Amino acid sequence: MSVNVDSRVVAPGDDDYLGDAWELKEQIRRSEGVLKQRRGFFTDAYRRSTVHLFLDGDDLVGFATVRRDGYILFLAVAPEFRGEGFGERLVARVADEHGSVTCHARATNENALQFYESLGFEIKRRIENYYEDGGDAYYLKLGEDESITKRLSELVRRR
């Protein structure tokens, strides 16, 4: 993991790093066919959320936009930084601040589903035609087991 990576939190209503987050989301959309939301939707979600970010100098490594209830609207890590624990750390920060952590993942996004399940998320239900393009989604919730939340919280403290 890079020693130059800093973490930041952007409060709701703030646009700091909005453009960088949009560009990272679009990079992932173009290469992986996920995160297909329109700019207006993304911008509104970003501005209404608390955003946890990791930065390597001026470069955005990853971010999570989170509603007040612990629902993760967007989670993205730059491809060149995957496998270094940034996604886990982002989820751990959310788990540390909220009693419940939930999200949706595209039913065809095997990487996201494996990632969330490895952290203890459980698939609660499948929702047909959830996305604008007609794609299905799974609604995921971090397991009820308190030890999972503790494990993620401890991960944040160690890094």
Buried (B, 14 or more C-beta within 10 A) or exposed (E): BEEEBEBEEBEBEEEBBBEBBBEBBBBBBEEEEBBBBEEEEBBEBBBEBBBBBBBBEEBBBBBBBBBEEBBBBBBBBBEEBBEBBBBBBBBBBBBBBBEEBBBBBBBEBEEBBEBBBEBBBBBEEEBEEBBEEEBBBBBBBBBEEEEBBEBBBEBBEEE
